[in-house]
């Protein structure tokens, strides 16, 4: 099976990007990252890319329309031959044209158990604070395909953590982040192996039931 060519979109420090890079370098993912694109200037994720010899590009969203931002990102991905897109802490919205170009080939990691605490306005520590305020006993992370909605695409993989009575957004975020670093590379590896199939809202993983 041919090697997947990945483009990673980022907006911040890029710890999930690092988890993916580490998994690729360890031979756990049959893919390479051709380009990392940030919609914000000066983020550490671009330095992570540079540290590993990966092309890093900043396409600032400030002062651009959504269409202009998406068009520029699509051009950059095309130039690098990307056939799979990973959102690793990316905060801008992808438009319909972008999503259709990479139908069922865009993965996002979200720091909750979707469909809880997701959608417009739920990002970063806001997600974890909402979980604490709601009094849930379990939270976690979700890897899903991206569609035209916000956190509404088919769910690929989830894992959970306990929520404790003395948690705050920082402590819960740290616990969930460890799960994110585990399931995002795993989902990408399965996709690169051709083991993920999508049927409407449902995602099926080959051999999953045999474990």
N, C-alpha and C positions, 0 to 999 in steps of 0.2 A: 504493500500500500504506500502511495506517495506521501511524502512528508508535508504536513500542513504548514502554511505560511501565515503567521499570526500578526495582526496589528493590535496594539494595546492602547486604549484611550484612558488617560489619567487626568486628575485634577489636584492631586495632593502629594503626600510623601511616597506613595507607591509601595507599601509593604506587601500588598497582594501581588503586585508586579514582581517583587523580589521572590516571593514564594514560587511563582511560575518560572522565573528565570532559574532558580535553584533546581526545580524539578526537571527542567529541560537539560541543564548541565549534568544532572545526575543520571540522565538517560531514561527518566521515567515518562517522558512525553515525546512522542515522535513528531516533533514540530520545531520550528525555529521562529523567533520573533524578528520580523523584518524592520519594524518601526514602532516607536512609542510616540504617541501624539498627546500633548498636553493643551488644554484650553486655557491654561493660566501660566503666566510667566514666573520663572524662578522656583518652580516646585522641585522637591528633592527627587521625585520620580525620574526626572530627566537626567539627573546625576547618576542615579542607579543604572539607567540605560547606558550612559557613557562609560561607567565603570566596567561594563561587560561587553563593550564594543558594539552596542546596538544603536542604530540611528535614532536620534531623538529630535522631535520637531515641536515647536510651540506655535500653535495657531490660536492666538488670543480671541476669546469670545467677546471681549469688551469692544463696543463700538460696531459690532457686526450684527446683521440680522441673523435669525436662525438658519435661513436658507443659505446665506453666504458662508456661515461657519460649516454647515453640513457639506456644502459643495466643495469647500477647500479640503476638508478631511477626506472626502471620497476621492478627490484627485490624488492626494498624498498616498492613500491606501492603494489605489490603482497603480501608481508609479512604483510601488514596492511589491506588487504582485500578491497582495494579501487576499486570502480566501477564507479567513476566519477572524472575527473581531472579538476582543475581550475588553469589557469595561471593568476597570480595576479602580474603583473610587472615582468614577467620572460623573460630573454633576450637571453637564449640559444635556439638553434633550435632543435625541435623534429624530429627524423628521421621517415622514412616510417614505420618501424616495430612498433614504439611507437604509431604512429597515427592509424595504423590499429588495434592495440590491443584495443584501446578505440575509435573506429569509432563512430562519432556523440555523444561522451561522454566527449569531451575535450572542455572547454569554455575558451575563451580569451577575455580580455577587452583591447580595443585599443582607444587611445585618439583623434580620429577624426571620421568623418562621412565617413566610408569606402563606396566606393572605393577611396575617396580622401585622399591624404597624408598617404599612407600606403605602406607596402612592405619593401624590404630590405633597411636598413639605416634609416627608419622612426621610431624613438623611442624617448621617453622622450621629452625634450624641442625642439628637432629638428622638431617634428611634428607641434608644435604650431608656431614655427618661420616660417615654410613653409606656414602655413595657413595665417599668417600675411603678409608675403611677396607676397602672391598671391592676397591679397586684398579681400578675401572672407568675406561675411557679417555674415555667420553662420558657426560655427564649432560644435563639440560635441564629443560624445563617442559612441562606437559600441561594443556590445557583439556578438561574433560569434563563431561558432564551428570551430575547428582547422582541417585543412586537410594538405596535403603534401606541400602546398605552404606557402607563408608568408602573413598572413592577407587575405587569399583568400577563406576561408571556408564560409559556409552558414551563412547569417546574422540573428541573433535571435532578437535583439532589438537595437534601437538607440534613442538617445535624443540629443537635440541641445541647444546651447547657442549663444547669440549674440557675434559678434566680433566688438569691438569698435575702433575708429580711434586712440585712445591713448593707446591701448593695447600693451604690450610687451609679450614675451614668458612666463614670470612669472605670470602676471595677467591673461592671457588667460588660462594657465595651472591650476591655482587655481579654476577658474570658471568651467572648464571641469571636474576637479577632483570631484567636488560635484555631477555632473551627473554620473560619474563612480560609486561613492559610492551608488547611488540610483539604477541604472539599473543592475549592476552585481548581487547583492543579489536577485533582483526581478526575473532575468532570471534563477538563480539557483533554486529558490523556485518553479517556473513553471515547470522546468525540473524534480525536485524531486516529483512533483505532477502528473507527467506523462502527462502534458498538452502541451508538445512541440512535434511536428511531423516534420520530414524532408522528403521532396520529391525533390530529385536532389539539385538544388541550392536554393530552396525555403523552408522557415521555416513557419509552421502554428502553431498558438497558440490557443488552445481550448478556446471557449467562448470569444475570443478577440473581435469578431464582435458584441457581445451582450452588450458591455459596453456603 
